[in-house]
């Protein structure tokens, strides 16, 4: 029953996304606010998924918990700079979504891009990341993920990049923040 209700809610959000203008939200954190713009016409599945979490208030009290920096990426062949958040408890996660690749959406991983974290190609659920500087290796054909499919970009930071960089500069151990930065809420704005 829970799966059916989630599917119905996601279907409703997806239908709205296909006809909707860009969506604006604010990510409220312990360190300040980050304004974001989402692109439902270019990435309807990914935006629909993200907004379902937002509308169900499932991101409330989650966190930014992982940071990739030049220092902690030094030993990797393919280096990136991102902050990752949206760690919703497993029992509240929705089903994983199809991967909307950058070669289809034309949304590239540039400075401030929002994208979904994932392992396999169809495994994204709640976790997302924000790029710091351009990250072409996260696009379709990039080498950061061994399958070459890249990650699903779906939005852009429009204010608060200084907050993103402040989060990235916090103390970490093996990329995990010693004190995760609380995401108080993510909410729509008009």
N, C-alpha and C positions, 0 to 999 in steps of 0.2 A: 504494500500500500504506500509506504514512504517513497519507494522508487517511482511509483506511478504519479504521485503528487509532485515530486521533484521534476519529473519529465513534463508534466502539464505546465508547471510554472516556467520551466526553461523554454518550452515551446511558445508560450505567451510572450516571454521576454524577447525571444528570437524574432517573432513576427513583428513586434514593436521596433526592434533594432533595424530591420530592413527598411523601414519607412521613416526612421527618425533622423533628426539632425545630430550633430556631435553632442555628446553628453559631457557635462562638467561635474566633477566631484572634488571634494576636499578630503585629503587624508590627514586627520588630526593625530599628532604624535606628541610624546613627552618633550620633544625638542623643537616643536613648531609645526606649522601646517605646510602641506604640499598640495598645490592645485594641479589637477590633471584634466586632460581632455581626451575623451575616448571616441573611436571612429567606428560606429556600428555598421555603416554601409560597407566599409572595407573588410571588417573582421567581425561579422555578426555572431558567429558561434562563440568566439572568445569574449567579446563584449557582453553578450547575453549571459555567459557563465559568470563573469566578474560581477555584473550587476545583480544577478540572483543572490550572490553572496552579500553584496552591499544591501540590497533590499530586505534580506532576511536578517540583517545585522550580525552576520556570522564573523565578520572581521573585527567586531568590537572586542577589544582587549586581546587581540592577537599581537604580533610584534614584527619588527624588522630584527632578524636574528643572525643574518649571515652577511658578510662583506667580502668582496674580492678587491684587493689592492695590488699595486705593483710589487709591494714587498711580499705579501703572502701568496702571490702568483709567480714569484721569481723562478721556481723550479718547474713550472709547467711549460710545455712547448707552445701552447696556444693560451695566451694571457687575456684576461678580461678585467673590467672594472664595473662592478654592479653592487647594489644593495638588494637583499632578498627579504621578503616578508610574506605575511598572509598565512601563517601557520595555524590553521583552524584545526581543532581537535578532530581526530580521525572519525569519531562517531557522528560528526556534524558535516563531514565532507560530502559533496555531491558526487555523482558519477563523473568519471574522467570524460574529457571532450576530444573531438577530432582536432587535429593539428592544422591550423590555417597558416600555411607556409608563406614566407615573405615573397616568394616568386609569384604567388597568387594575389596577395593583398597589396603588394608594392609598398608596404610599411617596413622601413628598414630600421635597424638598430643603431640609432644615432644618439647623441648626447640627450639625455632626458627621456628616452623611449621607455614605455612600460611594456613588459612582455611576460608571458607565462613561463614559469619554471616547469621542467618536466624531466623524466628519465627517458622512457620510450616514446615513440611518435604519437601515441594516443593516450598519454598518461597524465596530462595536466589536470589539476583539480583546483585548489585554492591558492597555492603559492605563486607569487609574481615577483618580478624584479624590475629595478630601474637602472638604466645604463648611465654610466658616467663616462663621458667622451664617446666617440663613435666606436662601435663594436661590430665590424663587418663579419667577424668569424661566428657571430650568432645568427646570421642570415642563412637562408637556404644555400646550400653548397659550402657553408663555412665548416671549419674543422673542429670547433669546440665540442660539438656532440659527434661521436663516431659515425652516426647514421647519416650525417650530412644534410638532414632535413631542416636544421636550424630550429628556431624558437618562434612562437606566435606573438609578434608585436601587435599591440592593439590600442595604444594611446601614447600621450606625450605629457611631460611635466610642463605646465605653463606658468607656474610660480612656485618658489620654494626650493630651487636647486641648491641654494646655500644650506638648506636643512638636509637634503640628500647627502651633500658632501660632508656635513657635520656628522651624520650617522656613519658614513664610511670611515671617518677618522677615529671612531671609538676603539677602545682596547678590545682585542680579539685574541683567540687562540685557535689556530688552524682554521681560520675564517669564521668561526662562530663567536659572536659578541659575548664578552664576559657578562655584560648587563644588557640584554635585549632591550630595544627601544619600543615601548608600548605604542601600538596603534589603538588610540582611544576609540576611534570610529572612522569609517569612510562613509560620507554622505553625499547625496546629489545636491547640486546648487543650481539655481536658475540663471 
